[in-house]
């Protein structure tokens, strides 16, 4: 069963390749959704997939070079809508 996670990353998460690394990791795991910079300096990630895929995505982001820039990660889980075709950067 597919789920959705909405994640807000805080820290020095803009200007460090966060969005493009997240896209690569998400595509490798075949999850759908998007990542985007927010005006307040945070990064928003919305992803849909199985619980295992989403857990792996969260862990892969933490394990990557991005982990050292993250000071806070707020994760909300909900039911997937199926509204995404792939995973990319939203502007």
Secondary structure, DSSP 8 states (H G I E B T S, - for coil): --EEEEEEEEES-SSSSHHHHHHHHHHHTT-EEEEEE-TTS-EEEEEEE-HHHHHHHHHHHHHSGGGGGEEEEEEEEEE-----SSEEE--
